[in-house]
């Protein structure tokens, strides 16, 4: 029987939004892995990190409390699973605050009452990579590989928010290995480079482009210097920042970057025999041609 | 004992998110050395903590340092005293906003507010309106220039179906808008009550 999860897809995954390719490939990946994602009905934005500026503490935490309350009501007994790093972080952080403070929980529930909801704190908030690592495991993941991603050299870019402050159980903050292990499990080569957990600037890519593009440049430069021909990440903002600003970075720093940045869900889909469209490879601004070729074989 | 405590530290402890941790800082500076935007902070976190303890209210709250936080959480995981530094910085920035002490045209404050207002409207972020709001925040002329400069990024995203021009006329949102808005209004009321500036 399929594993069931209460799914929190997040704003950027929606049709016509910046990580819609993440959702398409996640759905394909889950079909191959026999994972059933039950979307939380009427979920709302988590406030991301930058939401602090306008939202403050309680309104921000109440956003996540509403999602968890809806999940508890409609998908009882299931873990909340997010694909977006910020969605996961905000939800897990909110749960921690709500469960550690009676006052915060009471306040959030007073607000939730206005929407006819109640937060009980019964469900865990997890990231999709945790499901892959902990509930499926690398060994089982490797068994389903039909097309090993042979010859691909991939820089696993973990970034910040799937890694800090919570991270994946048993991994170090400075050098988490799960993404490299996943890449190797799929038959590709994981490149060792020194910018695996460097910040891409996050939301400040919009407000402080110059400072953020320096971060992005360092990440891509290191990936290239260590022989990577693709970058893969578990975070939609890492993906967007590192992929779409390459033209800007090139203009600013005189570089000639043109490296594809994909999601782990796209790699898994292709390795499991999925087509390029199932892996949403048409959603790349910089086409992942080597992966497309493999998918087409 | 309270008379030995300066009033700004007390204010931060009471009114700023996770502010009760400030006194735990031991001034090692690992946060400053770990921050990706470290060189851009006029006062790195450990300095901010010391300034709070020294009662430098105006200097702290009107500084744009806290607005350099990218929410990467590097400082939190490396802090030997386990201070939730990221959240304290967010808290100080928010508190400064409430008091109207943020430097004029601080870009991250402006973008953060834009983001919040955007998501509150229909319950989900409308990326098209968010980008346009950012480009046009300094008026129409500058907006057109900004939009033109980012044209290739926008067109690339549209081609990849990751930006939808039709979002301008509506787009995704929650169904229970009235419940969502009533909930946030109540949360804001309670927040205002608890965090009312001293």
HADDOCK unambig.tbl for C-alpha pairs under 7 A between the chains (distance, minus, plus):
assign (segid A and resid 11 and name CA) (segid B and resid 124 and name CA) 5.95 0.50 0.50
assign (segid A and resid 11 and name CA) (segid B and resid 125 and name CA) 5.86 0.50 0.50
assign (segid A and resid 16 and name CA) (segid B and resid 161 and name CA) 5.33 0.50 0.50
assign (segid A and resid 16 and name CA) (segid B and resid 162 and name CA) 4.71 0.50 0.50
assign (segid A and resid 16 and name CA) (segid B and resid 163 and name CA) 5.06 0.50 0.50
assign (segid A and resid 16 and name CA) (segid B and resid 164 and name CA) 4.92 0.50 0.50
assign (segid A and resid 17 and name CA) (segid B and resid 127 and name CA) 6.84 0.50 0.50
assign (segid A and resid 17 and name CA) (segid B and resid 162 and name CA) 4.53 0.50 0.50
assign (segid A and resid 17 and name CA) (segid B and resid 163 and name CA) 5.19 0.50 0.50
assign (segid A and resid 17 and name CA) (segid B and resid 164 and name CA) 6.88 0.50 0.50
assign (segid A and resid 18 and name CA) (segid B and resid 162 and name CA) 4.36 0.50 0.50
assign (segid A and resid 18 and name CA) (segid B and resid 163 and name CA) 6.13 0.50 0.50
assign (segid A and resid 19 and name CA) (segid B and resid 162 and name CA) 6.51 0.50 0.50
assign (segid A and resid 20 and name CA) (segid B and resid 162 and name CA) 6.18 0.50 0.50
assign (segid A and resid 42 and name CA) (segid B and resid 174 and name CA) 5.39 0.50 0.50
assign (segid A and resid 42 and name CA) (segid B and resid 175 and name CA) 6.29 0.50 0.50
assign (segid A and resid 43 and name CA) (segid B and resid 174 and name CA) 6.76 0.50 0.50
assign (segid A and resid 44 and name CA) (segid B and resid 123 and name CA) 5.17 0.50 0.50
assign (segid A and resid 44 and name CA) (segid B and resid 124 and name CA) 5.54 0.50 0.50
assign (segid A and resid 44 and name CA) (segid B and resid 174 and name CA) 6.25 0.50 0.50
assign (segid A and resid 45 and name CA) (segid B and resid 119 and name CA) 6.59 0.50 0.50
assign (segid A and resid 45 and name CA) (segid B and resid 123 and name CA) 5.98 0.50 0.50
assign (segid A and resid 45 and name CA) (segid B and resid 124 and name CA) 4.78 0.50 0.50
assign (segid A and resid 45 and name CA) (segid B and resid 125 and name CA) 6.59 0.50 0.50
assign (segid A and resid 49 and name CA) (segid B and resid 71 and name CA) 6.37 0.50 0.50
assign (segid A and resid 50 and name CA) (segid B and resid 112 and name CA) 5.34 0.50 0.50
assign (segid A and resid 51 and name CA) (segid B and resid 112 and name CA) 5.97 0.50 0.50
assign (segid A and resid 51 and name CA) (segid B and resid 115 and name CA) 6.63 0.50 0.50
assign (segid A and resid 51 and name CA) (segid B and resid 116 and name CA) 5.43 0.50 0.50
assign (segid A and resid 52 and name CA) (segid B and resid 90 and name CA) 6.21 0.50 0.50
assign (segid A and resid 52 and name CA) (segid B and resid 94 and name CA) 6.74 0.50 0.50
assign (segid A and resid 53 and name CA) (segid B and resid 93 and name CA) 6.91 0.50 0.50
assign (segid A and resid 53 and name CA) (segid B and resid 94 and name CA) 5.36 0.50 0.50
assign (segid A and resid 53 and name CA) (segid B and resid 109 and name CA) 6.14 0.50 0.50
assign (segid A and resid 53 and name CA) (segid B and resid 112 and name CA) 5.03 0.50 0.50
assign (segid A and resid 53 and name CA) (segid B and resid 113 and name CA) 5.83 0.50 0.50
assign (segid A and resid 54 and name CA) (segid B and resid 112 and name CA) 6.09 0.50 0.50
assign (segid A and resid 54 and name CA) (segid B and resid 113 and name CA) 4.60 0.50 0.50
assign (segid A and resid 54 and name CA) (segid B and resid 116 and name CA) 5.32 0.50 0.50
assign (segid A and resid 55 and name CA) (segid B and resid 116 and name CA) 6.40 0.50 0.50
assign (segid A and resid 56 and name CA) (segid B and resid 94 and name CA) 6.08 0.50 0.50
assign (segid A and resid 57 and name CA) (segid B and resid 17 and name CA) 6.64 0.50 0.50
assign (segid A and resid 58 and name CA) (segid B and resid 187 and name CA) 6.00 0.50 0.50
assign (segid A and resid 58 and name CA) (segid B and resid 191 and name CA) 5.97 0.50 0.50
assign (segid A and resid 59 and name CA) (segid B and resid 184 and name CA) 5.87 0.50 0.50
assign (segid A and resid 59 and name CA) (segid B and resid 187 and name CA) 5.08 0.50 0.50
assign (segid A and resid 59 and name CA) (segid B and resid 188 and name CA) 5.84 0.50 0.50
assign (segid A and resid 108 and name CA) (segid B and resid 187 and name CA) 6.88 0.50 0.50
assign (segid A and resid 111 and name CA) (segid B and resid 183 and name CA) 4.74 0.50 0.50
assign (segid A and resid 111 and name CA) (segid B and resid 184 and name CA) 6.80 0.50 0.50
assign (segid A and resid 111 and name CA) (segid B and resid 186 and name CA) 5.09 0.50 0.50
assign (segid A and resid 111 and name CA) (segid B and resid 187 and name CA) 5.17 0.50 0.50
assign (segid A and resid 112 and name CA) (segid B and resid 183 and name CA) 5.48 0.50 0.50
assign (segid A and resid 114 and name CA) (segid B and resid 179 and name CA) 6.11 0.50 0.50
assign (segid A and resid 114 and name CA) (segid B and resid 182 and name CA) 5.68 0.50 0.50
assign (segid A and resid 114 and name CA) (segid B and resid 183 and name CA) 5.05 0.50 0.50
assign (segid A and resid 115 and name CA) (segid B and resid 179 and name CA) 4.14 0.50 0.50
assign (segid A and resid 115 and name CA) (segid B and resid 180 and name CA) 6.18 0.50 0.50
assign (segid A and resid 115 and name CA) (segid B and resid 182 and name CA) 6.80 0.50 0.50
assign (segid A and resid 115 and name CA) (segid B and resid 183 and name CA) 5.80 0.50 0.50
assign (segid A and resid 160 and name CA) (segid B and resid 72 and name CA) 5.18 0.50 0.50
assign (segid A and resid 161 and name CA) (segid B and resid 72 and name CA) 6.52 0.50 0.50
assign (segid A and resid 164 and name CA) (segid B and resid 73 and name CA) 5.61 0.50 0.50
assign (segid A and resid 164 and name CA) (segid B and resid 74 and name CA) 6.88 0.50 0.50
assign (segid A and resid 164 and name CA) (segid B and resid 77 and name CA) 6.84 0.50 0.50
assign (segid A and resid 165 and name CA) (segid B and resid 73 and name CA) 5.69 0.50 0.50
assign (segid A and resid 165 and name CA) (segid B and resid 76 and name CA) 6.68 0.50 0.50
assign (segid A and resid 165 and name CA) (segid B and resid 77 and name CA) 5.93 0.50 0.50
assign (segid A and resid 199 and name CA) (segid B and resid 36 and name CA) 6.57 0.50 0.50
assign (segid A and resid 199 and name CA) (segid B and resid 72 and name CA) 6.08 0.50 0.50
assign (segid A and resid 201 and name CA) (segid B and resid 70 and name CA) 5.75 0.50 0.50
assign (segid A and resid 202 and name CA) (segid B and resid 70 and name CA) 5.82 0.50 0.50
assign (segid A and resid 203 and name CA) (segid B and resid 70 and name CA) 6.85 0.50 0.50
assign (segid A and resid 204 and name CA) (segid B and resid 70 and name CA) 6.18 0.50 0.50
assign (segid A and resid 204 and name CA) (segid B and resid 108 and name CA) 6.67 0.50 0.50
assign (segid A and resid 207 and name CA) (segid B and resid 107 and name CA) 5.19 0.50 0.50
assign (segid A and resid 207 and name CA) (segid B and resid 108 and name CA) 5.15 0.50 0.50
assign (segid A and resid 207 and name CA) (segid B and resid 111 and name CA) 6.23 0.50 0.50
assign (segid A and resid 244 and name CA) (segid B and resid 153 and name CA) 6.30 0.50 0.50
assign (segid A and resid 282 and name CA) (segid B and resid 160 and name CA) 6.28 0.50 0.50
assign (segid A and resid 283 and name CA) (segid B and resid 160 and name CA) 4.50 0.50 0.50
assign (segid A and resid 283 and name CA) (segid B and resid 161 and name CA) 6.57 0.50 0.50
assign (segid A and resid 284 and name CA) (segid B and resid 160 and name CA) 6.21 0.50 0.50
assign (segid A and resid 285 and name CA) (segid B and resid 156 and name CA) 5.93 0.50 0.50
assign (segid A and resid 285 and name CA) (segid B and resid 157 and name CA) 6.75 0.50 0.50
assign (segid A and resid 285 and name CA) (segid B and resid 160 and name CA) 6.34 0.50 0.50
